[in-house]
Amino acid sequence: MNKKKNQLLLLIALLAVSIGCGYSKPKTTTPAISQLSPSSAAAGSGQFQLEVDGSNFATGAVINFNGVAQATTITSSSKLETMIPASAITSAATVPVTVTNPGPGGVYGTTGATSSAMNFTIN
């Protein structure tokens, strides 16, 4: 009986080692913003297209305007576009704009990487 128990423990140890070998958590690339175009808008004006230039924008990247994810068009790995609704610029303020790349998903979850904020001015 002791021999079978030892064999089972050895099998479990080998399986644990073999499952862990060669696997590492996929890395999520952090995006960076270099420019917003336009960089400001008049309070109370209509909707407008915002272009975000930068680097490391992944497939599925999303522009966040004042903390709200916007429907985003990916033009390239360095350019994103979105339409900012008039309701988002009703009064003067400085609001943060960020870009979030999606996470790797799978067994590692879906947490992505978000850029540092660049300020957008509502005059």
C-alpha positions as CSV (number, residue, x, y, z in Angstrom):
1,M,0.0,0.0,0.0
2,N,2.9,2.4,0.9
3,K,4.4,1.7,-2.6
4,K,1.1,2.8,-4.3
5,K,0.9,5.9,-2.2
6,N,4.5,6.9,-3.1
7,Q,3.8,6.3,-6.8
8,L,0.7,8.5,-6.6
9,L,2.6,11.3,-4.9
10,L,5.4,11.0,-7.5
11,L,2.9,11.2,-10.3
12,I,1.2,14.2,-8.8
13,A,4.6,16.0,-8.3
14,L,5.6,15.3,-11.9
15,L,2.2,16.5,-13.3
16,A,2.5,19.7,-11.2
17,V,6.0,20.4,-12.5
18,S,5.2,19.6,-16.1
19,I,2.0,21.8,-16.1
20,G,4.0,24.8,-14.9
21,C,7.0,24.4,-17.2
22,G,7.0,26.8,-20.2
23,Y,4.0,28.7,-19.2
24,S,4.1,32.4,-18.2
25,K,1.6,35.1,-17.9
26,P,1.1,36.9,-21.2
27,K,2.3,40.5,-21.1
28,T,-0.1,43.4,-21.8
29,T,1.6,46.3,-23.6
30,T,1.0,49.7,-22.0
31,P,-0.2,52.3,-24.5
32,A,1.2,55.8,-24.5
33,I,-0.5,59.0,-25.8
34,S,1.6,61.7,-27.5
35,Q,-1.0,64.0,-28.9
36,L,-4.8,64.8,-28.9
37,S,-6.3,66.4,-31.9
38,P,-8.1,68.6,-31.2
39,S,-6.7,69.3,-27.7
40,S,-9.7,71.5,-26.8
41,A,-13.3,72.3,-27.6
42,A,-15.8,75.0,-26.7
43,A,-18.3,74.1,-23.9
44,G,-21.7,73.6,-25.3
45,S,-20.6,72.9,-28.8
46,G,-21.6,69.9,-30.8
47,Q,-20.1,66.4,-31.0
48,F,-16.6,66.2,-32.5
49,Q,-14.1,63.6,-33.7
50,L,-11.2,63.1,-31.3
51,E,-7.9,61.7,-32.7
52,V,-5.5,60.2,-30.3
53,D,-1.9,59.7,-31.5
54,G,0.6,57.6,-29.6
55,S,2.2,54.2,-29.5
56,N,1.5,50.6,-28.5
57,F,-2.2,50.7,-29.3
58,A,-3.4,47.1,-29.4
59,T,-6.3,45.5,-31.3
60,G,-9.4,46.3,-29.1
61,A,-7.9,49.5,-27.6
62,V,-10.4,51.9,-26.2
63,I,-10.3,55.7,-25.7
64,N,-11.6,56.8,-22.3
65,F,-12.8,60.4,-22.2
66,N,-13.2,61.7,-18.7
67,G,-13.3,58.1,-17.4
68,V,-16.0,57.0,-19.9
69,A,-15.0,54.4,-22.5
70,Q,-15.9,55.6,-26.0
71,A,-16.6,53.6,-29.2
72,T,-13.2,53.6,-30.8
73,T,-11.9,53.1,-34.3
74,I,-8.3,51.8,-34.5
75,T,-6.6,53.4,-37.5
76,S,-3.2,51.9,-36.7
77,S,-1.0,50.9,-33.7
78,S,-0.3,54.6,-33.3
79,K,-3.7,56.3,-34.1
80,L,-7.2,55.9,-32.7
81,E,-10.4,57.9,-33.3
82,T,-13.7,58.4,-31.6
83,M,-16.7,60.7,-31.7
84,I,-17.1,62.6,-28.5
85,P,-20.8,63.4,-27.9
86,A,-22.0,67.0,-27.2
87,S,-23.3,65.8,-23.8
88,A,-19.6,65.2,-22.7
89,I,-18.6,68.8,-23.2
90,T,-21.5,70.8,-21.7
91,S,-19.4,72.9,-19.3
92,A,-15.8,74.3,-19.0
93,A,-13.4,71.7,-17.4
94,T,-10.1,69.9,-17.9
95,V,-10.8,66.2,-18.4
96,P,-8.4,63.3,-18.7
97,V,-8.1,61.2,-21.8
98,T,-6.6,57.7,-21.6
99,V,-6.3,54.6,-23.8
100,T,-6.8,51.1,-22.4
101,N,-5.5,48.0,-24.2
102,P,-7.4,44.8,-23.5
103,G,-5.9,42.2,-21.3
104,P,-4.7,38.8,-22.5
105,G,-7.9,37.0,-21.3
106,G,-7.9,33.3,-20.9
107,V,-7.0,31.9,-17.5
108,Y,-5.2,35.1,-16.6
109,G,-8.3,37.3,-16.6
110,T,-9.1,40.3,-18.8
111,T,-7.3,43.2,-17.0
112,G,-5.7,45.5,-19.5
113,A,-3.2,48.2,-19.4
114,T,-4.1,51.9,-19.4
115,S,-1.9,54.8,-20.5
116,S,-1.1,57.9,-18.5
117,A,-3.7,60.6,-18.9
118,M,-3.4,63.5,-21.2
119,N,-5.6,66.5,-20.4
120,F,-8.3,67.8,-22.8
121,T,-9.6,71.3,-22.2
122,I,-13.3,72.3,-22.5
123,N,-13.3,76.1,-22.8
